[in-house]
């Protein structure tokens, strides 16, 4: 599978299938700090990612109104 990471932007390839949580452990990324996106749709932590999937991992950014 191909993983697009943001901040800093880079591309990583990994063998699949594997669960989202397993992928994040291998990348040493805390689950609560990112959004995992497949085909424009958010993917839950317990979902399986296929070996041919293209995944985007974005950092969670929060802010508030004044």
Biopython code that builds the backbone (N, CA, C, O; Angstrom):
import numpy as np
from Bio.PDB.StructureBuilder import StructureBuilder

atoms = [
    (1, "UNK", "N", (0.842, -1.168, 0.000)),
    (1, "UNK", "CA", (0.000, 0.000, 0.000)),
    (1, "UNK", "C", (0.885, 1.229, 0.000)),
    (1, "UNK", "O", (2.026, 1.189, 0.460)),
    (2, "UNK", "N", (0.351, 2.312, -0.517)),
    (2, "UNK", "CA", (1.083, 3.577, -0.571)),
    (2, "UNK", "C", (0.460, 4.520, 0.443)),
    (2, "UNK", "O", (-0.756, 4.715, 0.466)),
    (3, "UNK", "N", (1.307, 5.103, 1.279)),
    (3, "UNK", "CA", (0.841, 5.999, 2.334)),
    (3, "UNK", "C", (1.424, 7.379, 2.087)),
    (3, "UNK", "O", (2.641, 7.541, 1.991)),
    (4, "UNK", "N", (0.548, 8.373, 1.985)),
    (4, "UNK", "CA", (0.950, 9.771, 1.865)),
    (4, "UNK", "C", (0.861, 10.389, 3.252)),
    (4, "UNK", "O", (-0.215, 10.424, 3.849)),
    (5, "UNK", "N", (1.971, 10.870, 3.760)),
    (5, "UNK", "CA", (2.004, 11.521, 5.068)),
    (5, "UNK", "C", (2.161, 13.020, 4.865)),
    (5, "UNK", "O", (2.844, 13.462, 3.941)),
    (6, "UNK", "N", (1.528, 13.793, 5.728)),
    (6, "UNK", "CA", (1.616, 15.255, 5.677)),
    (6, "UNK", "C", (2.350, 15.746, 6.919)),
    (6, "UNK", "O", (2.330, 15.098, 7.965)),
    (7, "UNK", "N", (2.980, 16.872, 6.791)),
    (7, "UNK", "CA", (3.688, 17.549, 7.906)),
    (7, "UNK", "C", (4.753, 16.702, 8.559)),
    (7, "UNK", "O", (4.514, 16.252, 9.680)),
    (8, "UNK", "N", (5.873, 16.446, 7.987)),
    (8, "UNK", "CA", (6.294, 16.851, 6.646)),
    (8, "UNK", "C", (5.759, 15.888, 5.597)),
    (8, "UNK", "O", (5.477, 14.725, 5.887)),
    (9, "UNK", "N", (5.623, 16.383, 4.386)),
    (9, "UNK", "CA", (5.069, 15.573, 3.304)),
    (9, "UNK", "C", (6.094, 14.544, 2.837)),
    (9, "UNK", "O", (7.243, 14.866, 2.534)),
    (10, "UNK", "N", (5.632, 13.292, 2.791)),
    (10, "UNK", "CA", (6.476, 12.198, 2.308)),
    (10, "UNK", "C", (5.586, 11.018, 1.932)),
    (10, "UNK", "O", (4.424, 10.951, 2.332)),
    (11, "UNK", "N", (6.145, 10.092, 1.161)),
    (11, "UNK", "CA", (5.420, 8.897, 0.743)),
    (11, "UNK", "C", (6.161, 7.672, 1.256)),
    (11, "UNK", "O", (7.387, 7.587, 1.177)),
    (12, "UNK", "N", (5.383, 6.714, 1.789)),
    (12, "UNK", "CA", (5.933, 5.472, 2.327)),
    (12, "UNK", "C", (5.164, 4.319, 1.696)),
    (12, "UNK", "O", (3.955, 4.423, 1.487)),
    (13, "UNK", "N", (5.846, 3.228, 1.391)),
    (13, "UNK", "CA", (5.178, 2.019, 0.910)),
    (13, "UNK", "C", (5.309, 0.935, 1.961)),
    (13, "UNK", "O", (6.374, 0.754, 2.551)),
    (14, "UNK", "N", (4.204, 0.203, 2.195)),
    (14, "UNK", "CA", (4.195, -0.907, 3.153)),
    (14, "UNK", "C", (3.396, -2.051, 2.570)),
    (14, "UNK", "O", (2.507, -1.863, 1.739)),
    (15, "UNK", "N", (3.736, -3.241, 3.027)),
    (15, "UNK", "CA", (2.987, -4.427, 2.624)),
    (15, "UNK", "C", (1.666, -4.459, 3.384)),
    (15, "UNK", "O", (1.628, -4.118, 4.566)),
    (16, "UNK", "N", (0.609, -4.855, 2.739)),
    (16, "UNK", "CA", (-0.687, -5.012, 3.373)),
    (16, "UNK", "C", (-1.143, -6.434, 3.152)),
    (16, "UNK", "O", (-0.414, -7.214, 2.539)),
    (17, "UNK", "N", (-2.291, -6.797, 3.615)),
    (17, "UNK", "CA", (-3.225, -5.964, 4.368)),
    (17, "UNK", "C", (-2.797, -5.828, 5.831)),
    (17, "UNK", "O", (-2.045, -6.643, 6.364)),
    (18, "UNK", "N", (-3.313, -4.753, 6.462)),
    (18, "UNK", "CA", (-3.110, -4.571, 7.891)),
    (18, "UNK", "C", (-4.146, -3.591, 8.416)),
    (18, "UNK", "O", (-4.701, -2.794, 7.660)),
    (19, "UNK", "N", (-4.398, -3.656, 9.701)),
    (19, "UNK", "CA", (-5.360, -2.760, 10.344)),
    (19, "UNK", "C", (-4.750, -1.358, 10.448)),
    (19, "UNK", "O", (-3.531, -1.197, 10.506)),
    (20, "UNK", "N", (-5.611, -0.369, 10.470)),
    (20, "UNK", "CA", (-5.170, 1.017, 10.629)),
    (20, "UNK", "C", (-4.305, 1.153, 11.875)),
    (20, "UNK", "O", (-3.243, 1.773, 11.825)),
    (21, "UNK", "N", (-4.745, 0.582, 12.988)),
    (21, "UNK", "CA", (-3.978, 0.700, 14.231)),
    (21, "UNK", "C", (-2.588, 0.083, 14.094)),
    (21, "UNK", "O", (-1.622, 0.629, 14.628)),
    (22, "UNK", "N", (-2.469, -1.029, 13.398)),
    (22, "UNK", "CA", (-1.168, -1.669, 13.187)),
    (22, "UNK", "C", (-0.270, -0.790, 12.320)),
    (22, "UNK", "O", (0.927, -0.675, 12.584)),
    (23, "UNK", "N", (-0.835, -0.178, 11.302)),
    (23, "UNK", "CA", (-0.072, 0.724, 10.447)),
    (23, "UNK", "C", (0.495, 1.883, 11.259)),
    (23, "UNK", "O", (1.672, 2.223, 11.135)),
    (24, "UNK", "N", (-0.346, 2.481, 12.086)),
    (24, "UNK", "CA", (0.103, 3.619, 12.880)),
    (24, "UNK", "C", (1.167, 3.222, 13.899)),
    (24, "UNK", "O", (2.085, 3.997, 14.167)),
    (25, "UNK", "N", (1.054, 2.029, 14.467)),
    (25, "UNK", "CA", (2.091, 1.538, 15.386)),
    (25, "UNK", "C", (3.410, 1.397, 14.631)),
    (25, "UNK", "O", (4.457, 1.806, 15.133)),
    (26, "UNK", "N", (3.368, 0.826, 13.439)),
    (26, "UNK", "CA", (4.599, 0.645, 12.647)),
    (26, "UNK", "C", (5.227, 1.977, 12.272)),
    (26, "UNK", "O", (6.449, 2.087, 12.165)),
    (27, "UNK", "N", (4.380, 2.999, 12.070)),
    (27, "UNK", "CA", (4.883, 4.326, 11.728)),
    (27, "UNK", "C", (5.202, 5.162, 12.973)),
    (27, "UNK", "O", (5.695, 6.284, 12.862)),
    (28, "UNK", "N", (4.916, 4.609, 14.161)),
    (28, "UNK", "CA", (5.134, 5.300, 15.441)),
    (28, "UNK", "C", (4.359, 6.618, 15.501)),
    (28, "UNK", "O", (4.896, 7.662, 15.872)),
    (29, "UNK", "N", (3.069, 6.534, 15.119)),
    (29, "UNK", "CA", (2.184, 7.698, 15.115)),
    (29, "UNK", "C", (1.028, 7.420, 16.073)),
    (29, "UNK", "O", (0.342, 6.411, 15.912)),
    (30, "UNK", "N", (0.788, 8.288, 17.070)),
    (30, "UNK", "CA", (-0.360, 8.105, 17.971)),
    (30, "UNK", "C", (-1.684, 8.227, 17.203)),
    (30, "UNK", "O", (-1.880, 9.177, 16.445)),
    (31, "UNK", "N", (-2.577, 7.273, 17.402)),
    (31, "UNK", "CA", (-3.856, 7.229, 16.678)),
    (31, "UNK", "C", (-4.661, 8.506, 16.847)),
    (31, "UNK", "O", (-5.279, 8.979, 15.892)),
    (32, "UNK", "N", (-4.663, 9.068, 18.047)),
    (32, "UNK", "CA", (-5.504, 10.239, 18.292)),
    (32, "UNK", "C", (-4.942, 11.525, 17.686)),
    (32, "UNK", "O", (-5.590, 12.570, 17.759)),
    (33, "UNK", "N", (-3.754, 11.467, 17.091)),
    (33, "UNK", "CA", (-3.145, 12.677, 16.538)),
    (33, "UNK", "C", (-3.323, 12.816, 15.027)),
    (33, "UNK", "O", (-2.892, 13.811, 14.444)),
    (34, "UNK", "N", (-3.963, 11.815, 14.381)),
    (34, "UNK", "CA", (-4.071, 11.850, 12.918)),
    (34, "UNK", "C", (-5.452, 11.414, 12.426)),
    (34, "UNK", "O", (-6.228, 10.781, 13.141)),
    (35, "UNK", "N", (-5.718, 11.781, 11.180)),
    (35, "UNK", "CA", (-6.873, 11.275, 10.439)),
    (35, "UNK", "C", (-6.330, 10.368, 9.347)),
    (35, "UNK", "O", (-5.365, 10.711, 8.664)),
    (36, "UNK", "N", (-6.954, 9.212, 9.189)),
    (36, "UNK", "CA", (-6.559, 8.268, 8.138)),
    (36, "UNK", "C", (-7.654, 8.288, 7.084)),
    (36, "UNK", "O", (-8.830, 8.091, 7.389)),
    (37, "UNK", "N", (-7.256, 8.528, 5.842)),
    (37, "UNK", "CA", (-8.212, 8.730, 4.752)),
    (37, "UNK", "C", (-7.905, 7.758, 3.616)),
    (37, "UNK", "O", (-6.763, 7.614, 3.179)),
    (38, "UNK", "N", (-8.976, 7.091, 3.151)),
    (38, "UNK", "CA", (-8.875, 6.188, 1.991)),
    (38, "UNK", "C", (-9.970, 6.587, 1.014)),
    (38, "UNK", "O", (-11.145, 6.619, 1.378)),
    (39, "UNK", "N", (-9.601, 6.888, -0.208)),
    (39, "UNK", "CA", (-10.563, 7.285, -1.254)),
    (39, "UNK", "C", (-11.467, 8.426, -0.790)),
    (39, "UNK", "O", (-12.666, 8.421, -1.067)),
    (40, "UNK", "N", (-10.893, 9.401, -0.085)),
    (40, "UNK", "CA", (-11.650, 10.569, 0.356)),
    (40, "UNK", "C", (-12.544, 10.340, 1.557)),
    (40, "UNK", "O", (-13.313, 11.227, 1.928)),
    (41, "UNK", "N", (-12.461, 9.160, 2.179)),
    (41, "UNK", "CA", (-13.320, 8.816, 3.313)),
    (41, "UNK", "C", (-12.467, 8.508, 4.539)),
    (41, "UNK", "O", (-11.462, 7.802, 4.444)),
    (42, "UNK", "N", (-12.874, 9.042, 5.695)),
    (42, "UNK", "CA", (-12.174, 8.726, 6.940)),
    (42, "UNK", "C", (-12.284, 7.241, 7.235)),
    (42, "UNK", "O", (-13.327, 6.628, 7.009)),
    (43, "UNK", "N", (-11.204, 6.669, 7.741)),
    (43, "UNK", "CA", (-11.153, 5.239, 8.021)),
    (43, "UNK", "C", (-11.010, 5.039, 9.531)),
    (43, "UNK", "O", (-10.101, 5.610, 10.135)),
    (44, "UNK", "N", (-11.889, 4.240, 10.159)),
    (44, "UNK", "CA", (-11.772, 3.992, 11.606)),
    (44, "UNK", "C", (-10.546, 3.130, 11.934)),
    (44, "UNK", "O", (-10.015, 2.432, 11.071)),
    (45, "UNK", "N", (-10.116, 3.191, 13.178)),
    (45, "UNK", "CA", (-8.923, 2.481, 13.620)),
    (45, "UNK", "C", (-8.973, 0.982, 13.465)),
    (45, "UNK", "O", (-7.932, 0.347, 13.303)),
    (46, "UNK", "N", (-10.166, 0.394, 13.511)),
    (46, "UNK", "CA", (-10.272, -1.062, 13.424)),
    (46, "UNK", "C", (-10.453, -1.566, 11.988)),
    (46, "UNK", "O", (-10.588, -2.770, 11.767)),
    (47, "UNK", "N", (-10.457, -0.654, 11.014)),
    (47, "UNK", "CA", (-10.640, -1.047, 9.613)),
    (47, "UNK", "C", (-9.371, -1.709, 9.071)),
    (47, "UNK", "O", (-8.261, -1.415, 9.514)),
    (48, "UNK", "N", (-9.558, -2.596, 8.116)),
    (48, "UNK", "CA", (-8.431, -3.240, 7.435)),
    (48, "UNK", "C", (-8.095, -2.455, 6.170)),
    (48, "UNK", "O", (-8.977, -2.025, 5.427)),
    (49, "UNK", "N", (-6.811, -2.283, 5.952)),
    (49, "UNK", "CA", (-6.324, -1.623, 4.752)),
    (49, "UNK", "C", (-5.765, -2.695, 3.821)),
    (49, "UNK", "O", (-5.018, -3.575, 4.250)),
    (50, "UNK", "N", (-6.131, -2.613, 2.556)),
    (50, "UNK", "CA", (-5.686, -3.601, 1.581)),
    (50, "UNK", "C", (-4.313, -3.272, 1.018)),
    (50, "UNK", "O", (-3.836, -2.142, 1.124)),
    (51, "UNK", "N", (-3.696, -4.257, 0.429)),
    (51, "UNK", "CA", (-2.336, -4.058, -0.084)),
    (51, "UNK", "C", (-2.283, -3.109, -1.269)),
    (51, "UNK", "O", (-1.224, -2.550, -1.555)),
    (52, "UNK", "N", (-3.399, -2.911, -1.967)),
    (52, "UNK", "CA", (-3.442, -1.998, -3.113)),
    (52, "UNK", "C", (-4.040, -0.635, -2.768)),
    (52, "UNK", "O", (-4.247, 0.191, -3.656)),
    (53, "UNK", "N", (-4.319, -0.394, -1.479)),
    (53, "UNK", "CA", (-4.915, 0.872, -1.067)),
    (53, "UNK", "C", (-3.907, 2.011, -1.148)),
    (53, "UNK", "O", (-2.700, 1.820, -0.997)),
    (54, "UNK", "N", (-4.443, 3.190, -1.390)),
    (54, "UNK", "CA", (-3.670, 4.420, -1.305)),
    (54, "UNK", "C", (-4.256, 5.201, -0.128)),
    (54, "UNK", "O", (-5.436, 5.552, -0.132)),
    (55, "UNK", "N", (-3.429, 5.468, 0.870)),
    (55, "UNK", "CA", (-3.873, 6.033, 2.136)),
    (55, "UNK", "C", (-3.234, 7.403, 2.326)),
    (55, "UNK", "O", (-2.087, 7.625, 1.937)),
    (56, "UNK", "N", (-3.987, 8.314, 2.924)),
    (56, "UNK", "CA", (-3.441, 9.610, 3.306)),
    (56, "UNK", "C", (-3.560, 9.734, 4.820)),
    (56, "UNK", "O", (-4.606, 9.427, 5.391)),
    (57, "UNK", "N", (-2.502, 10.178, 5.459)),
    (57, "UNK", "CA", (-2.504, 10.401, 6.902)),
    (57, "UNK", "C", (-2.254, 11.882, 7.139)),
    (57, "UNK", "O", (-1.209, 12.419, 6.771)),
    (58, "UNK", "N", (-3.243, 12.538, 7.767)),
    (58, "UNK", "CA", (-3.149, 13.974, 8.056)),
    (58, "UNK", "C", (-3.163, 14.200, 9.553)),
    (58, "UNK", "O", (-3.863, 13.507, 10.291)),
    (59, "UNK", "N", (-2.389, 15.168, 9.992)),
    (59, "UNK", "CA", (-2.387, 15.547, 11.400)),
    (59, "UNK", "C", (-3.706, 16.211, 11.761)),
    (59, "UNK", "O", (-4.281, 16.944, 10.956)),
    (60, "UNK", "N", (-4.185, 15.952, 12.975)),
    (60, "UNK", "CA", (-5.378, 16.588, 13.484)),
    (60, "UNK", "C", (-4.980, 17.980, 13.953)),
    (60, "UNK", "O", (-4.024, 18.143, 14.710)),
    (61, "UNK", "N", (-5.720, 18.973, 13.499)),
    (61, "UNK", "CA", (-5.478, 20.360, 13.902)),
    (61, "UNK", "C", (-6.760, 20.861, 14.531)),
    (61, "UNK", "O", (-7.835, 20.765, 13.938)),
    (62, "UNK", "N", (-6.644, 21.391, 15.725)),
    (62, "UNK", "CA", (-7.843, 21.896, 16.387)),
    (62, "UNK", "C", (-7.653, 23.374, 16.694)),
    (62, "UNK", "O", (-6.536, 23.865, 16.860)),
    (63, "UNK", "N", (-8.758, 24.045, 16.761)),
    (63, "UNK", "CA", (-8.745, 25.473, 17.092)),
    (63, "UNK", "C", (-10.100, 25.840, 17.646)),
    (63, "UNK", "O", (-11.001, 25.004, 17.709)),
    (64, "UNK", "N", (-10.241, 27.039, 18.033)),
    (64, "UNK", "CA", (-11.518, 27.439, 18.602)),
    (64, "UNK", "C", (-11.936, 28.790, 18.091)),
    (64, "UNK", "O", (-11.151, 29.526, 17.494)),
    (65, "UNK", "N", (-13.187, 29.100, 18.337)),
    (65, "UNK", "CA", (-13.718, 30.407, 17.957)),
    (65, "UNK", "C", (-13.421, 31.394, 19.074)),
    (65, "UNK", "O", (-13.255, 31.021, 20.235)),
    (66, "UNK", "N", (-13.361, 32.626, 18.703)),
    (66, "UNK", "CA", (-13.113, 33.674, 19.721)),
    (66, "UNK", "C", (-14.374, 34.064, 20.403)),
    (66, "UNK", "O", (-14.359, 34.925, 21.282)),
]
sb = StructureBuilder()
sb.init_structure("model")
sb.init_model(0)
sb.init_chain("A")
sb.init_seg("    ")
for serial, (resi, resn, name, xyz) in enumerate(atoms, 1):
    if name == "N":
        sb.init_residue(resn, " ", resi, " ")
    sb.init_atom(name, np.array(xyz, "f"), 0.0, 1.0, " ", f" {name:<3s}", serial, name[0])
structure = sb.get_structure()
